[in-house]
Amino acid sequence: MLSFSDMSAKGHDPKGGYSEKWSASRIAARKVLLRPSMNAIFFGLKRAHHGTLRITRPMLSAMGLTAARYDLLFVLLGSPDGRGWTLGRRRGSNSGLPQSRLRKTLGVSRPTVSRMLASLEALGLLFRQRCERDRRQLRVTLTTLGRKLIRKADRLLRRSGWAQLALDSALGADHDPNAGWRGSRWYDDVHCLQEMSLLDAALSRIRRTFRDFASLDYRWRPDD
């Protein structure tokens, strides 16, 4: 069986032979992919990242949050203590989420998560304590203030549909001036869902290749 490199070198003819013309077009395509202009993709990803931060910053900053703080508090909100499963019980030194698990979920370094936790603890949004079973381990728990704040932020940013509307605006179908207003809605739920699936798959491949192992999952699919 021929490898991709063999086919690229010789060219494959649908009738069973090998075409020099096909080979030349494949080689030309490979040269395009290897051009330095592909740095435009890196630049585009960076600018898209900054764009998402820019449009969410006013809403989050009004609550004293950043995108990174939102993610951290959201992880804690999903823990048993954050969801209120342990309310009414005596809080022990084994309650809360291990700081090491929080760091892995967010995909950040130890110094980064330590700085973030220290600043949020100073604001009274969470507290840390030593684990009774392993004194080397710190466990993190939301305070009542922190739980109220992240629930409010999550309600305004995500559960309200605001973030979904922002994505739909970016990924929606182009307006057809010849189809009339009713015949060419910019928003089409099937089209947006397909575009989101393609984007999610591409971003997942890039993250895996670049060894980003953050496991925080914001569910968005209808069947999630």
Protein Blocks (a to p, Z undefined) as FASTA:
>chain_A
ZZfklmmmnopafklpacfklmmmmmmmmmmmmpmklmmmmmmmmmmmmmmmmmmmmmmm
mnopafklmmmmmmmmmpmklnopmgoiacdfkgcjdfklmmmmnopafklmmmmmmmmm
mnopaccdddfklmkbccddddfklmmmmmmmmmmmmmnommmmmmmmmmmccddfknoj
mlmcfbdfklmmmmmmmmmmmmmmmmmmnopabfbdcdfbfkZZ
